[in-house]
Amino acid sequence: MLVLNLPNYAELARLMREKNLELLRVLVQHDPASIREAAELVDRDYKEVHRNLNELKTLGVVEFEDVGRSKQPVVHFDELEIDVSLTDPEPADATA
């Protein structure tokens, strides 16, 4: 099982954006060969999808594999299970 630890609520909010979750679902279900193909599958602009995928990469959710001249976005899991502590204080950099 892969575990992703996010340092604060702001990072969790970035992950949970509707557009990001839609992209993750498409990556898992269709395994697109490129960023362009992923953009076509979600019917969105390439630049917007590229930006969202890079955000997901910085969160540690997506990786890129070189396939010829293209970069294939890859997700190495099939589901997300979220566990949020409401008793532990959030790190000081949470609003950064």
Long-range contacts (C-beta under 8 A, 24 or more apart in sequence): 2-76, 2-77, 4-59, 4-60, 4-61, 6-59, 7-91, 7-93, 7-94, 8-90, 8-91, 8-93, 8-94, 8-96, 9-90, 9-94, 10-94, 10-95, 10-96, 11-59, 12-82, 12-84, 14-55, 14-59, 15-56, 15-59, 15-61, 17-52, 19-44, 19-48, 19-52, 20-52, 20-55, 20-56, 23-49, 23-52, 23-53, 23-56, 23-73, 24-56, 24-61, 24-62, 24-75, 24-80, 27-62, 27-73, 27-74, 27-75, 28-75, 28-77, 28-78, 32-72, 32-73, 33-67, 33-70, 33-72, 34-67, 34-70, 34-71, 34-72, 35-70, 35-71, 35-73, 36-70, 38-73
